[in-house]
Amino acid sequence: RVDLTSDGEMIGYFTPRFSGFQVGASYHPSAREDTAGRELSAGAFNEGWSLGANYVTKMDNVGINIAAGYNTMNDTTANLPDPEVWGVAAAVDFSGFRVAASWIDQDSRENALTGVTASAGVESFELGVRYMFGANAVAASYLSAEGQSNTTAVGGGDESELLTLAWRRTLGAGVSFSLSAIFADWDDGAPGSAAANSNNGQALVSSLKVKF
């Protein structure tokens, strides 16, 4: 997800799909609408826009899905660049399998005069695979994210890793059961950081979904 605005209001348009291609664009009056209200033009994080494109096709029995997106906002804070985030993703379907990957990069922002990082960027990579057979589906995904900035910024160099293993079974029309195991690890990237500032954990989640 390429996103600087969360669920702030926006105006968006998506073209019809032509030969597998589709393009979308949106305008965002304010990125901090939910916390700061509608900001004036002189405020930070306003007048943003985003652009995305995707391509979907099928060759023989192989499905191909490719997407890319970019989002930026206007920041009037002196000596700071505008925030930017971009990403690319792709998925391939064949013989009951789906293999997907994504790469997202949110730039860190350094003060042009002092060189001090005002907000750490984040670079993340995700890879997943799913296999469906009969009434069952199994999947595994891996996410790695790292803060990108100089060491003066909170979050600079922090690392997160997340591994998820999942199974789902269709029990009947509109009814399915799923079970997921999650393994997470977070490392504080600050030089000399205490071990207590890093953490790891595991979770087991089940759900019963009913559609009617």
Sequence and secondary structure as in RCSB ss.txt:
>XXXX:A:sequence
RVDLTSDGEMIGYFTPRFSGFQVGASYHPSAREDTAGRELSAGAFNEGWSLGANYVTKMDNVGINIAAGYNTMND
TTANLPDPEVWGVAAAVDFSGFRVAASWIDQDSRENALTGVTASAGVESFELGVRYMFGANAVAASYLSAEGQSN
TTAVGGGDESELLTLAWRRTLGAGVSFSLSAIFADWDDGAPGSAAANSNNGQALVSSLKVKF
>XXXX:A:secstr
   SSTT   EEEE   BTTEEEEEEEEEES HHHH S  TTSSSEEEEEEEEEEEEEETTEEEEEEEEEEEEE 
 STT    EEEEEEEEEEETTEEEEEEEEEE  EE TTT  EEE EEEEEEEEEEEEETTEEEEEEEEEEEEES 
TTSTTTT EEEEEEEEEEEEEETTEEEEEEEEEEEEE  STT  GGG EEEEEEEEEEEE  
